[in-house]
Amino acid sequence: MIPAELAKGFGFVQSKPASHFSPVFVTPDKLGEAWRGGRLHLPLMVDLNGQPFGRAEAGEECTFDFGTLIAHLAKTRTLGAGSIIGSGTVSNRDPDGSPGRPVEQGGRGYSCIAEQRMVETIRDGAPATPFLKYGDCVRIEMRDARGKSVFGAIEGEVAPA
């Protein structure tokens, strides 16, 4: 399915399992000014082992709004009640259009280690960021303009199964 989905420009539409979700679901009407154009416009804060890994703006470069995503999904497959729709990895380019930079280099960082490793490979010829290992802790959270957690935090430590 992946090649056909990528050819449509929608990314990996059906290829990711439901594995981690925030503790709270919030409807768009409760997001206020942060919900514009069918997209959520707030930074996604990703920390790795207590250090900032990503601070990407979720709505800024979101290719498709959620209405478009849902319409495409409904046209190409059966959706059941309770289906969870995601927009994909939150990512931002640098202002000059080049791939983003890590937070410690003045960029907005990444929301996905595989993306950071790909950027490193393109830029430097090889990835420098290691994959997660046992003991690593990842925290993902989004805060509103007042600093209040929108969905609650997802936090987990990598451990053997």
CORURKA-V970218 format. One record per residue. N is the residue number from 0. NEAR is the number of other ideal C-beta (glycine too) atoms within 12 Angstrom. D_LAST is the distance of its C-alpha to the last C-alpha in Angstrom with 2 decimals. Layout:
BEGIN
{{N	NEAR	D_LAST} {N	NEAR	D_LAST}}
END
This chain:
BEGIN
{{0	16	27.75} {1	14	26.92} {2	11	30.30} {3	16	32.31} {4	21	30.64} {5	15	31.04} {6	11	34.66} {7	21	35.35} {8	15	34.25} {9	29	31.56} {10	27	28.50} {11	21	25.33} {12	29	26.41} {13	24	24.20} {14	16	21.48} {15	19	18.84} {16	10	16.58} {17	12	16.85} {18	9	13.74} {19	18	15.15} {20	17	18.65} {21	21	20.99} {22	15	21.86} {23	16	25.41} {24	15	27.01} {25	22	30.47} {26	13	33.29} {27	21	35.36} {28	9	38.43} {29	16	36.75} {30	25	36.02} {31	18	39.73} {32	16	40.99} {33	27	37.51} {34	24	37.43} {35	18	39.93} {36	17	40.47} {37	21	37.44} {38	26	35.15} {39	32	33.62} {40	27	35.26} {41	32	33.24} {42	29	31.18} {43	40	27.40} {44	34	26.23} {45	36	23.03} {46	25	22.29} {47	33	20.01} {48	18	19.76} {49	13	22.79} {50	18	24.91} {51	26	26.27} {52	34	24.66} {53	37	26.35} {54	32	29.28} {55	39	30.10} {56	26	32.58} {57	36	31.02} {58	29	34.27} {59	24	36.27} {60	25	35.10} {61	31	33.40} {62	21	34.99} {63	25	35.20} {64	22	35.76} {65	27	33.82} {66	18	36.88} {67	21	37.03} {68	29	33.34} {69	22	33.69} {70	17	37.00} {71	23	35.55} {72	25	32.62} {73	15	35.05} {74	14	37.37} {75	17	34.88} {76	18	32.64} {77	10	32.45} {78	18	30.92} {79	10	30.15} {80	6	30.56} {81	8	27.66} {82	16	26.69} {83	21	25.00} {84	27	26.73} {85	29	25.55} {86	32	27.85} {87	28	25.46} {88	27	24.70} {89	34	27.19} {90	34	29.22} {91	30	32.71} {92	19	35.13} {93	20	37.34} {94	13	40.83} {95	9	42.33} {96	9	40.05} {97	14	37.96} {98	26	34.15} {99	36	32.87} {100	25	32.41} {101	29	29.86} {102	24	30.70} {103	17	31.83} {104	19	34.30} {105	13	35.82} {106	27	33.96} {107	33	31.86} {108	35	28.72} {109	38	25.93} {110	36	23.36} {111	29	21.30} {112	27	20.45} {113	19	21.28} {114	30	24.66} {115	37	25.43} {116	22	24.67} {117	21	26.96} {118	30	29.68} {119	23	29.49} {120	16	29.82} {121	15	32.80} {122	21	34.39} {123	14	33.76} {124	9	32.98} {125	12	29.41} {126	18	26.40} {127	17	26.18} {128	27	23.24} {129	15	19.98} {130	16	16.77} {131	21	14.20} {132	16	12.57} {133	11	10.41} {134	13	12.62} {135	22	14.30} {136	22	15.30} {137	30	16.61} {138	26	19.22} {139	35	21.12} {140	29	24.33} {141	34	27.77} {142	20	30.90} {143	22	34.31} {144	14	37.62} {145	11	37.98} {146	12	34.58} {147	18	33.12} {148	21	29.51} {149	33	29.82} {150	27	26.50} {151	19	24.78} {152	23	22.04} {153	25	18.51} {154	22	16.68} {155	19	13.12} {156	17	11.54} {157	18	9.14} {158	12	6.38} {159	7	3.81} {160	4	0.00}}
END
